Amino acid sequence: MGSQLGAKLLEVTVLSPEEIVFQGKAYRVIFPGENGVFEVLPFHKRLLSRLLSGTIIIDEEMIPIYRGIVRVGDNTVTVIMEKEVKK
């Protein structure tokens, strides 16, 4: 990722009812959206989307998700998610 040094980063916050799952900067985030998988990069258009069961990928970190919602705007990504309930 040396070529990305100095590039604008996303401010990413991932919240669950229990905890702050992730908070930090990222070059990209990939989501399991209601209409398919999508990627968010810096300067992405404003967006509000439901998330389905799958995995959120923040750069190289993977976060499993049961369902949730994501809001994107002004290089800020905020996710409110539910983790899968273990039986």
C-alpha positions in Angstrom: 0.0 0.0 0.0 3.0 2.3 -0.4 1.3 4.1 -3.3 -1.6 5.0 -1.1 0.5 6.9 1.4 -0.7 10.5 1.6 -4.1 9.5 0.1 -7.3 10.7 1.8 -8.6 8.1 4.2 -12.0 7.1 5.4 -13.0 7.6 9.1 -14.7 4.3 9.9 -16.8 3.5 13.0 -18.5 0.1 13.4 -20.9 -0.2 16.4 -22.9 -3.0 17.9 -25.3 -2.7 20.8 -22.6 -4.2 23.0 -19.4 -2.4 21.9 -17.4 -0.3 19.5 -16.3 -3.1 17.1 -13.9 -0.9 15.0 -12.9 2.7 15.0 -10.1 4.1 12.9 -9.0 5.1 9.4 -9.2 2.9 6.3 -8.4 3.1 2.5 -11.5 1.1 1.6 -14.5 -0.8 3.1 -16.5 -3.6 1.5 -20.0 -4.3 2.6 -22.6 -7.1 2.1 -25.4 -4.8 0.9 -29.1 -5.5 0.4 -28.6 -5.2 -3.4 -25.2 -7.0 -3.5 -21.6 -6.5 -2.2 -20.3 -2.9 -2.6 -17.1 -1.0 -1.9 -16.6 2.4 -0.4 -13.5 4.5 -1.2 -12.6 8.0 -0.1 -14.8 10.7 -1.7 -17.7 8.2 -2.2 -21.1 9.7 -2.9 -23.4 10.0 0.1 -25.1 6.6 0.8 -27.5 4.9 3.3 -27.9 1.2 2.9 -29.1 -1.9 4.8 -26.6 -4.6 5.3 -27.3 -8.3 5.2 -25.5 -11.3 6.8 -21.9 -11.6 5.6 -18.6 -9.9 6.3 -17.5 -6.3 6.4 -13.9 -5.9 5.1 -12.0 -2.9 6.4 -8.8 -2.8 4.4 -7.6 -6.3 5.5 -9.7 -6.8 8.6 -12.8 -8.9 8.4 -15.8 -8.4 10.7 -18.7 -10.9 10.5 -22.2 -9.3 10.5 -25.7 -10.6 10.9 -27.4 -7.4 9.7 -27.1 -3.7 10.0 -27.1 -0.3 8.4 -24.3 1.9 6.9 -24.2 5.6 6.3 -21.5 7.2 4.1 -20.8 10.9 3.7 -17.8 13.3 3.8 -15.3 10.5 4.0 -17.0 9.2 7.1 -18.4 5.7 7.3 -20.7 4.7 10.2 -22.1 1.2 10.7 -24.6 0.0 13.2 -24.7 -3.7 13.2 -25.9 -6.8 14.9 -23.6 -9.7 15.5 -24.9 -13.2 14.7 -26.4 -14.8 17.8 -24.7 -18.1 18.8 -27.0 -20.9 19.6 
